[in-house]
Amino acid sequence: MPRLTDARKELRRTQIADAAVRCFSRNGLERTSIADISAESGLSTGSIYSHYRNKADLVRAAACEVLAKRADVLREYAALDTPPDPDELLARLTAAIDPAEARVGVQTWGEATTDPDIRDIVVDTTDRMRAMLHDCVTAWLIKVKHHEPAPARERATPIAHRVMALYQAELLYAALRTPTEETAS
């Protein structure tokens, strides 16, 4: 049997992580089994275990996939000649919320209260997201408000914290919406 190339392995990992997000969204983290993810992805259980050690590893991958999407957007915003102000930044982030991903995110937060592995994932992704928001707000303060870099970084900290808190509130709101409410939007 031919070996998978690195690119093909990464595609497989993404295929599995995407299937896991769909299953977690539909069934919940606790009630989703590797067999469910196998059926959703169309891959064998053995194939899934060749890419991920366990369900916590899959949760980590799913969280990283979602964060990577936000990171790309935030990097683009920070690189603009005129980065968006914090209100516009929040509006753009909330407009891009996927309800299925939001449900998985909120479930992951809940699991983090009792599972140390999941807690580490949540703390890491939250810290990384807050750092990206901080970079974006800092860029806005420097490029638009013409602050010096050091004061801009300091001033950006509480602003990024508030944007993060409001974004998380919007994620919770999106996660709690029913499928009927989702299609009505």
N, C-alpha and C positions, 0 to 999 in steps of 0.2 A: 504494500500500500504506500503511495507517495506521501512524503511529509508535507505538511502545510507550510506555506511561506509565511513570513511575519505579517504581511499585509492580509493574507487570508485568515490567519489566526485572529488578528484584530477585528476583522469583519465578523467572524464567528462570535467573538466575545461581545461585540455590539449587538448582534442578532439575539444572543442569549439575554443580555442585559435588558434590551427592549422588551423581549417576551416576559421577563421577570417583572418589569414595571407594569405591563398590562395585567399580569396575574395578581400582583400585589394590590393594584388599584381595584380590581374586581373582587378578590377574595380576602384581602387583608394579608399582612405579613405572616401572622401566626398560622393562618389556615391555608397558605400556599405551600405546596410541596414541590420538591424537585421534579416529581412526576408531572405536576401541573405545568411547570416551566418547560419540561421536555415536550409535552403535547403542544403547548402554545408555540414553541420555537420550531417544531418539526425535527428536532435533533434527539438523539438518544441520550439517556441518562448518563451513560459513560462519556459521551462527548461533552456534556455539561460539566461533569466532574474532571474532565481533562483540562478544562479552562478555569474552573472555579473550585476551590476546596470545599466550600459549604455554603449554606444560605446566607450567612453573615457576609461572606465574600461577595455574593451576588448583590446584597443590599448595598455594600460599599460601592460596587461597580455602578449600580443604578444611580446612587447619589452622585457619584463622580460624573456620570453621563449628563445628568441634569445640570450640575454645576458647570460643566464644560460649556454647555450651551449659553448659560448666563455669562460666563467668563468671556466668551467671544464677543458678545454684545457689549459688555462693559469695556473691554479693551478698545473696541471701535469708538465708543462714546468718548472715552478719555483721550483718544488720539485726534478727535475732531479739532479743527481750528477754534470752533465755538462749542465746547462740550455743553450738554444740557444742564440746566440748573437742577437742584435737588428735587423740586416738584415735578419737573419734566422727566427726570431720571426715574422717579418712582412711577409716574404714569406709564412710561414706556415698559418698565419691568412688569407692572401689573397687567398691562394689555397683553403681554406675552405668556401669561400663566396658562399652563395646560392643566385642566381639572384633574386628569388622571395622575399626572406628576404631582400635583398638589396633594391629592389623597395619599399617595405613597409617602410624600414628605411628612405629612402630619402623622401618619401611622408610625413612621420611623421615629419621630419625636417622642411619641408615646412609648414605643419599645425602648427608647434610650433611658427611660426612668428605671428600668429593671434589668437591662442587658448591658453590661459594661462594654462589650464589643461594639454594639450599636451606638452607645453613648459616645464612644471615641469617634465614630463616623460622623455623628451629628455635630459634635464640638469642632472637629476638623473642618467640615464643610461650612459650618456657620462662620468660623474664624476666617476661612479663605474668602467667603462671599463678602464679609464685612471689610476685609482688606481691599478687595477689588472696588467696593463702593467707595472706600476711603481714597483710593487712587483716582477714581473718577471725580469725586467732589474736590479733591486737591487740584486736579487739572482745571476744573471750572473756576476755582478761586484764583488760580494763577493766570489763566488765559483770558478769563472774562472779567473778573473783579480786580485783576492786576495786583494781587497780594504777592509778597515775597515768598519763596518756597518754604522756608522754615515756619513762618507764622501760618501759612496756608495749610501745611500738614497738621499743625496743632488745631487750627480752627475746624478742619475737616473731620476730626475725630467724633465730636458729639453729633455733627450733622449726619455723618455716615451711620452712626449708631441709630439715630431716629429713622433714617430711611430704611435701614434693615428691619427695625421693629415694625414699621408700617407695612413693609413688604411681607413680613411673616404673618401679619394680621390678615392681609389680602390672600395669602396662601391658605390660611385657615378658612376664611370665608369661601374661597373657591372650592376647597375640599368638602365643605359641608353642603354645597349646593347639590340638589338632586339632578339626575340626568334630564328630567323635564325642564328644569330651570336652565341647564346648560344649553339645550337646544333652542330655548326661547331667547337667548342673548344675541 
